[in-house]
Amino acid sequence: MGILSTSGLLKQTPCSAARFYSPTIQHRPVGPPAEPVEGACCGQGCVNCVWLVYANDLIDYYSGQRIEEAMKEIEKKVPDPNVRSYVLSELRLKLKRSQQS
């Protein structure tokens, strides 16, 4: 479990959700992110799916410039076809929203 602090309140969250929370620090990853260990994904399409976290980290690593490479990497590494489809559709939606703003 990770701990998030928002407005002075502490709340426990799954570790993968805690990784999304970065109130002030933005940094560029030094190397490619490590993919989730086998069995870390439950396959239920969770909002904070370990593969979504990995995919977002991969996009950050590629800095949005080589997004096709990130998508190919995800297609190769996510073993479950349903989870792969879910992760790719979530990323496409995220990219579409970022291009509109």
C-alpha atoms as a printed R data frame, in Angstrom:
    type eleno elety resid chain resno       x       y       z
1   ATOM     1    CA   MET     A     1   0.000   0.000   0.000
2   ATOM     2    CA   GLY     A     2   1.131   3.525  -0.686
3   ATOM     3    CA   ILE     A     3   0.161   6.607   1.224
4   ATOM     4    CA   LEU     A     4  -1.088   9.755  -0.465
5   ATOM     5    CA   SER     A     5  -1.287  13.081   1.296
6   ATOM     6    CA   THR     A     6  -3.810  15.521  -0.081
7   ATOM     7    CA   SER     A     7  -4.698  18.621   1.882
8   ATOM     8    CA   GLY     A     8  -3.006  17.203   4.956
9   ATOM     9    CA   LEU     A     9  -5.135  14.050   4.939
10  ATOM    10    CA   LEU     A    10  -3.444  10.687   4.636
11  ATOM    11    CA   LYS     A    11  -5.144   7.912   2.778
12  ATOM    12    CA   GLN     A    12  -3.944   4.429   1.906
13  ATOM    13    CA   THR     A    13  -4.116   3.417  -1.717
14  ATOM    14    CA   PRO     A    14  -2.746   0.578  -3.801
15  ATOM    15    CA   CYS     A    15   0.904   1.215  -4.631
16  ATOM    16    CA   SER     A    16   0.224   1.551  -8.343
17  ATOM    17    CA   ALA     A    17  -2.238   4.400  -7.674
18  ATOM    18    CA   ALA     A    18   0.309   6.140  -5.475
19  ATOM    19    CA   ARG     A    19   2.671   6.247  -8.448
20  ATOM    20    CA   PHE     A    20   0.224   8.485 -10.339
21  ATOM    21    CA   TYR     A    21   0.317  11.115  -7.584
22  ATOM    22    CA   SER     A    22   3.075  13.647  -8.089
23  ATOM    23    CA   PRO     A    23   2.020  17.022  -6.677
24  ATOM    24    CA   THR     A    24   5.065  19.103  -7.561
25  ATOM    25    CA   ILE     A    25   7.906  16.975  -8.841
26  ATOM    26    CA   GLN     A    26   8.035  16.230 -12.545
27  ATOM    27    CA   HIS     A    27  11.088  14.388 -13.780
28  ATOM    28    CA   ARG     A    28  12.084  12.579 -16.915
29  ATOM    29    CA   PRO     A    29  12.800   8.880 -16.497
30  ATOM    30    CA   VAL     A    30  16.450   7.907 -16.828
31  ATOM    31    CA   GLY     A    31  15.818   4.522 -18.422
32  ATOM    32    CA   PRO     A    32  12.925   2.481 -19.714
33  ATOM    33    CA   PRO     A    33  10.465   1.417 -17.018
34  ATOM    34    CA   ALA     A    34  10.519  -2.116 -15.679
35  ATOM    35    CA   GLU     A    35   7.550  -4.151 -16.795
36  ATOM    36    CA   PRO     A    36   5.278  -5.627 -14.124
37  ATOM    37    CA   VAL     A    37   6.242  -8.995 -12.720
38  ATOM    38    CA   GLU     A    38   4.333 -12.020 -13.934
39  ATOM    39    CA   GLY     A    39   1.068 -12.424 -12.068
40  ATOM    40    CA   ALA     A    40   0.882  -8.783 -10.921
41  ATOM    41    CA   CYS     A    41  -2.161  -8.111 -13.118
42  ATOM    42    CA   CYS     A    42  -5.504  -9.559 -12.026
43  ATOM    43    CA   GLY     A    43  -7.002  -9.112 -15.515
44  ATOM    44    CA   GLN     A    44 -10.090  -7.291 -14.229
45  ATOM    45    CA   GLY     A    45  -9.514  -3.949 -15.995
46  ATOM    46    CA   CYS     A    46  -8.651  -2.029 -12.835
47  ATOM    47    CA   VAL     A    47  -8.380   1.759 -12.993
48  ATOM    48    CA   ASN     A    48  -4.860   1.498 -11.592
49  ATOM    49    CA   CYS     A    49  -3.859  -1.621 -13.546
50  ATOM    50    CA   VAL     A    50  -0.150  -2.374 -13.289
51  ATOM    51    CA   TRP     A    51  -0.023  -2.484 -17.092
52  ATOM    52    CA   LEU     A    52  -1.591   0.992 -17.332
53  ATOM    53    CA   VAL     A    53   1.029   2.286 -14.919
54  ATOM    54    CA   TYR     A    54   3.723   0.621 -17.028
55  ATOM    55    CA   ALA     A    55   2.239   2.034 -20.244
56  ATOM    56    CA   ASN     A    56   2.075   5.562 -18.806
57  ATOM    57    CA   ASP     A    57   5.666   5.252 -17.597
58  ATOM    58    CA   LEU     A    58   6.662   4.021 -21.055
59  ATOM    59    CA   ILE     A    59   4.984   7.013 -22.702
60  ATOM    60    CA   ASP     A    60   6.775   9.323 -20.267
61  ATOM    61    CA   TYR     A    61  10.045   7.603 -21.149
62  ATOM    62    CA   TYR     A    62   9.419   8.101 -24.864
63  ATOM    63    CA   SER     A    63   8.315  11.696 -24.132
64  ATOM    64    CA   GLY     A    64   5.352  11.471 -26.490
65  ATOM    65    CA   GLN     A    65   7.627  11.860 -29.509
66  ATOM    66    CA   ARG     A    66   7.910   8.184 -30.376
67  ATOM    67    CA   ILE     A    67   4.514   7.066 -29.186
68  ATOM    68    CA   GLU     A    68   4.316   4.374 -31.867
69  ATOM    69    CA   GLU     A    69   7.327   2.673 -30.295
70  ATOM    70    CA   ALA     A    70   5.645   2.722 -26.902
71  ATOM    71    CA   MET     A    71   2.494   1.177 -28.374
72  ATOM    72    CA   LYS     A    72   4.520  -1.569 -30.112
73  ATOM    73    CA   GLU     A    73   6.310  -2.313 -26.859
74  ATOM    74    CA   ILE     A    74   2.989  -2.649 -25.053
75  ATOM    75    CA   GLU     A    75   1.641  -4.939 -27.780
76  ATOM    76    CA   LYS     A    76   4.697  -7.185 -27.356
77  ATOM    77    CA   LYS     A    77   4.831  -7.278 -23.569
78  ATOM    78    CA   VAL     A    78   1.241  -7.436 -22.295
79  ATOM    79    CA   PRO     A    79   0.483 -11.168 -22.469
80  ATOM    80    CA   ASP     A    80  -3.303 -11.166 -21.973
81  ATOM    81    CA   PRO     A    81  -5.077 -10.003 -25.172
82  ATOM    82    CA   ASN     A    82  -8.010  -8.517 -23.225
83  ATOM    83    CA   VAL     A    83  -5.742  -6.539 -20.906
84  ATOM    84    CA   ARG     A    84  -3.605  -5.489 -23.889
85  ATOM    85    CA   SER     A    85  -6.674  -4.182 -25.706
86  ATOM    86    CA   TYR     A    86  -7.836  -2.347 -22.567
87  ATOM    87    CA   VAL     A    87  -4.441  -0.715 -21.984
88  ATOM    88    CA   LEU     A    88  -4.045   0.347 -25.616
89  ATOM    89    CA   SER     A    89  -7.564   1.811 -25.773
90  ATOM    90    CA   GLU     A    90  -6.991   3.746 -22.523
91  ATOM    91    CA   LEU     A    91  -3.731   5.134 -23.907
92  ATOM    92    CA   ARG     A    92  -5.321   6.119 -27.206
93  ATOM    93    CA   LEU     A    93  -8.044   7.950 -25.279
94  ATOM    94    CA   LYS     A    94  -5.428   9.705 -23.140
95  ATOM    95    CA   LEU     A    95  -3.457  10.744 -26.229
96  ATOM    96    CA   LYS     A    96  -6.590  11.984 -27.973
97  ATOM    97    CA   ARG     A    97  -7.482  14.118 -24.948
98  ATOM    98    CA   SER     A    98  -3.969  15.549 -24.703
99  ATOM    99    CA   GLN     A    99  -3.976  16.486 -28.396
100 ATOM   100    CA   GLN     A   100  -7.306  18.295 -28.019
101 ATOM   101    CA   SER     A   101  -6.074  20.486 -25.185
